[in-house]
Amino acid sequence: MPTHFECDWELEIQYYPKDLVDYGLYFFLGPVPSSPAEWESSPSRLFEPIVSQVPKPTTEFRHMNGYLDYHCGKDTLKDDDVIPYLRDHLTWGVKEVSAEPWQLDD
């Protein structure tokens, strides 16, 4: 099926949970809702939240083409528009933060 994107757009997410035990990392196309209770049902939320429970550096990739089509309207953005659009609209928030840091084994 042809698409208006020539590239497969992915979000590369790198995180190091050095000081956090259990948290949810949420991404939005638009502002982060003011109340974390609204994050799960927000229409601007992208994909399922990243929940970290590992005490090591982690990298994840999340496909963006479908989300860009959904939030911007199919055929609205072209490849040259994606990076400026994300700079202006991609936001994130963290919730479910535990106060207990990881105890790394030596």
Secondary structure, 3 states (H helix, E strand, C coil): CCCCCCCCCEEEEEECCCCCCCEEEEEEECCCCCCHHHCCCCCCEEEEEEEECCCCCEEEEEECHHHHHHHHCCCCCCHHHHHHHHHHHEEEEEECCCCCCCCCCC
